[in-house]
Amino acid sequence: MGPEDGLSCARSARGPPQRPSTATMLIEQEISMSQDTPAFSPRALAFKRHGFQYLLMVFLVFLLVGPFLEDTAFAKYFMDICVTGILVLAAHAIDTRRRLLPGTRALLIITMSVLWLNSFGWLELGPKPARILLLVFLTSLIYSFFAYVFSARRVDGNLISATLCLYLLLGLAWGTAYALLEAFIPGSFQGHLIADSQLTGNTLSFFQYFSYVTLTSLGYGDILPATQQAAGLCQLEAIIGQFFTAVVVARLVGVQVSQQFAQD
């Protein structure tokens, strides 16, 4: 028996070639993607790993500290600073995953410019243009976040933080939509908090509160829709809040289960 016959016998003894496991294929895919990605500086790499956690921290500061500054002169500037930080961090965090829509950076610059020029009184356009731009930009971010969450193949701390930030971005977008509706159609909402917000001039913060209460289907009754347009927006937000909990959480559980099977 020659050497070729011995080699064929050895191959037949080993059996057919084994297909690589799913975990091995995922690791090889991540390695190939990392080879195609340009090198990051240590600071940029740290932000790439923890960008969504930083964004979540700014959101928590915005939600927890803002109400205690409501009666101060710094309240409006604090809200503008927090909104700016949220938009910039959200755009940068999702951009590191290559999920940012084309033209989003230019829209961010325009939105921030109009917001701050109007805040300092250098651009007398009123709150409507800034809120329209803010709503459009938030819609773009929400789409990008949804694309990232539903395309993820591994559940980790970054994905959990991105999901929480997506939920908070939904509330921020709807609060902006409520404030915009009240600006175009005065009297769309009623309640003693609306009267207080008109006295202080900071209606957006009260509508953010109302938005998150509606998103969680809690509803304290201190702010109420008074027109069909307002009722329709509230209804849609409550439905999306319920669907988010059911669909997105089910997606994360499914990814986690498939990840465990791949590791086994």
N, C-alpha and C positions, 0 to 999 in steps of 0.2 A: 504493500500500500504506500503510495507516494505522499509527499507533504501536502499536496492539494486535497487528497482524500481525507487526510487527518484533520485539516482545517475545516472541511465541510462537516465532518463528524462532530467536531467541537461546537460548531455553530448550531447543528441540529440538537445537540445535547442541551445547549443553553435555552432553546426554545425561541419563539418569535421575539423580535425586539420590543421592549416595553415602551409604551407611550409615557412621556413625562407627565407628572401629576399636575393638577391645577395650580397648586401652590408654587411649584417650580416654574410654570409658565408665567404666573404673575410676577415672580421675582425677576425672571429674565426680561419681562416687559418693562418693569420699573428700571432695570439696569440700562436697557436700551434707550429709554426716555431720558434718563439722567445723563447719558452720553451725548444725546442731541441737544441738551439744555446747556446754555452758557454758564460758566462758573459764577457763583455768587460770592460776594464778600461775606465775612462772618456775620456782620450786622444784618445784611439782606437775607442771609440764610436763616438767621434766628427769626426774622420777621416772617419768612416763608413758612417756618414750622409753627409759629405761634401767632400769626396775624389775626386769626379769628378770635383767639383768646383776648388779644388787646382790644379788638373791636367790642367784644362782649363787656369788658371792663368799662369802656367809655359809655356804653349803653346804660350800665348799672349806675354810674355816676350821674348821668343825665336824668335817670328816673328817680334816684334817691335824694340827690342834693337839690335839684331844681325846685321842688315844692317848698323847701325851707328858705329859698331866696325870693319867693314870689312878691313879697312886700318891699323889696329893696330896689334901689336904682340899678343894681347890677343884674337884675333878673333877665332882662331882654338880651344883654350882651352874653350872659352865661349860656342862654339857650342857643344863641347864634354860634358861640364857640363850640358847644357840644355837637350841634348839627353839622358844623364844618368838620370836626374831628371824625364824626361817624361816617360822613360821606367819603372823606379822603381815605380813612382806614379801610372802609368797605371796598372801595374801588381798588386800592392797592392789594388788599388781601385776595380778592377774587382774580386780580390781574396776574398774580403769581401762578395761578392755576390755568392761565390762558383761556379764561371764560368771559373776558370783558368784551362787550359788543363794540364794533367799530364806531368811532366818533364819541365814545363815552368820555374820554379824557377832555376833549374840547367842550363837551356839554358841562362837565364838572367845573372847568375854569369859568365858563360863562355864568353858571349858576352861582358860584361863590362870589364872583365879581358883582353881580346884580344884588345879591343878598347883603353884602357888606357896604356897598355904595349906598344902598337904600337905608341900611341901618344907621349909618353916620349922617344921613341927610344930604349926601352929595348927589343923589340921583332921585329926584322927586317923581317917582313913578307909582308910589303906593305899594301895598303888599302883594297885589295880584300878580304882576309879572314874576316876582321872585318865587311865589308859591307855585305858579304854573311850571316854571323851570324845575323847581324842587320835586314836584310830583312826577314829571317826565323822567328825571334822573333816577328817582327812587324806583320807578317802574322798570327801568333798564337794569338796575342793580338786582331787583327781585327776580327778574328773568335769569340773570347770570347765576344767582345763588341757587335757584331751582335746578338749573342745568348741572351745576357742580354736585349738588346733593344727590340727584337721581342718576348721575353717571359714576358715582363713587363705587369702588369694588371692595373697599376695606373700611371698617368702622374703627375710628380712633378718636382721640380727644379733639382733634382739629375738625373732624366731620360733625361731632356732637356740637361743638361751639358754633360751627357754620349754620347748623340747623336752628339753634337757638337765636342766632343773629337774624336769620331769615324770618323767623316768627316776629321778632321785634321790628324788623324793617316793614313787615306788612302793617303793623300797628301804626308806625310812623307815617307810612304812605296814606293810610286811611284818615289819620288825623289831619294831614295836610289837605286831603280832599274835602273833609268837613269844613275846615277853615275857609277853603276856597269857595265852597258852596255858600257859606254864610256871607262871604264878601260880595258875591254876585247876586244872591237872593237873600237880603236881610230878613230875619225872622224865620229862617229855616229851622232853627233850634230854639227851644225855650227851656227855662230853668233858672234858678237863682245863681248858679255858677256862670251862666252866660251873661247875666247882668253884671256880675263882679268882673268878668273878663273885659267887658266894654268900658268899665270904669278904669281899669288898670291899663288897657290897651294891649294886653298880651293874650289875645284869644287863642293863639296856636297851642300854648301849653295846656289850656283847658280842653281843647279838642283832642290833644294827644291822650290825656287821661280818659276822655270819653271813648276814644278809639280802642284803647286796650281793654277797657271794661266791656265794650261790645264784642271785641274779638274773643274774649273768654266766655261770652254769653252770661256775664254776671249781672249787669244792669242795675245800678242803684236807684235810678229814677231822678237824679238831680239834674240831668240834662236829657231832654226829650226831643225827638224829631217832630217838627210842626208842619212839614210839607211832604208831599208824596215823593219828591226827589230825595229829601233827607231820609225818609223811611226806607226807600229803595236801597240807598247806600248802606244804611245800618243793617238791613236784612241780608244784603250780599256779604258784608263783612262777617256777620255771625255765621253764615253758612260756610264761608271759607275757613273760619277758625275751627269749626267742627271737622271739616274735610282735612285740614292740615294735620290735626291730631290723629285722625284715622289713617290717612294715606302715607304721610311722611314717616310716622312711627312704624307702620307696617313695613315700609321700605327699609328702614334701618334694621329692624329685626330680621328681615329676609336676608340682607347682606351679611349680618352677623352669623346667621345659621349657615349660609353657604361658605363663609370664611372658616368656620369651625370644621365643616365637612372637608374642605380643601386641606386643612392642616392635618386632619386625621388620615 
